[in-house]
Amino acid sequence: MPIYVYETTDASKPIRRFELKQSMKDEPLRVDPETGEAVRRVISGGYGVHVAGGSTGPSVGSVGSHGCGPGCG
């Protein structure tokens, strides 16, 4: 199950963020289950890596690769 980040939305208080493990089928929370404060789900870029233009060399772990290459480690 993915972990979602939520933040409080009351402008008169400091913003507080928390994480919650939820099914992708679950509706986003509208209130914090612990405090009852209004919240919204935070959309982020995640942790993926985007390489513009793709790769010109063999991929990591491809057949025939020999470790990390010359000059490493």
C-alpha positions in Angstrom: 0.0 0.0 0.0 1.3 3.5 -0.8 2.1 6.1 1.8 0.3 9.4 1.3 1.3 12.8 2.8 -1.3 15.1 4.2 -1.1 18.6 5.5 -3.4 20.8 7.6 -5.2 23.6 5.9 -6.0 26.1 8.7 -4.2 29.3 7.7 -4.3 30.6 11.3 -2.1 27.7 12.6 1.3 26.4 11.5 1.0 23.8 8.8 1.5 20.3 10.1 2.3 17.3 7.8 1.8 13.6 8.5 2.0 10.4 6.5 -0.7 7.7 6.3 -0.6 4.3 4.6 -3.8 3.9 2.5 -5.1 1.7 -0.3 -5.2 3.4 -3.7 -8.9 2.7 -3.6 -9.4 4.8 -0.4 -10.9 8.3 -0.7 -8.4 11.0 0.4 -8.9 12.2 4.0 -10.7 15.4 4.6 -9.9 15.7 8.4 -7.0 14.4 10.5 -8.2 11.3 12.3 -6.4 12.3 15.5 -7.2 16.0 15.8 -10.2 16.6 13.5 -8.4 19.4 11.7 -9.1 19.9 8.0 -6.4 18.4 5.8 -5.5 17.9 2.1 -3.4 15.3 0.4 -0.1 16.6 -0.8 0.9 15.7 -4.4 4.6 15.3 -4.8 7.0 14.2 -7.5 7.9 10.9 -5.8 11.3 9.4 -5.8 11.7 8.3 -9.4 14.6 9.3 -11.6 14.0 10.9 -14.9 16.8 10.9 -17.5 16.2 13.3 -20.3 17.0 11.8 -23.7 17.3 8.3 -22.4 20.4 6.2 -22.1 23.1 5.6 -24.6 25.0 2.8 -22.8 24.1 -0.6 -21.4 21.6 -0.6 -18.5 22.7 -1.4 -15.0 22.8 -5.2 -14.5 22.6 -5.9 -18.2 23.9 -9.2 -19.5 27.7 -9.0 -19.9 28.2 -6.1 -17.5 31.3 -6.5 -15.3 30.7 -4.7 -12.0 30.7 -0.9 -12.0 33.3 -0.3 -14.7 36.9 0.9 -14.8 38.0 3.4 -12.2 35.3 2.7 -9.6 35.7 1.3 -6.1 
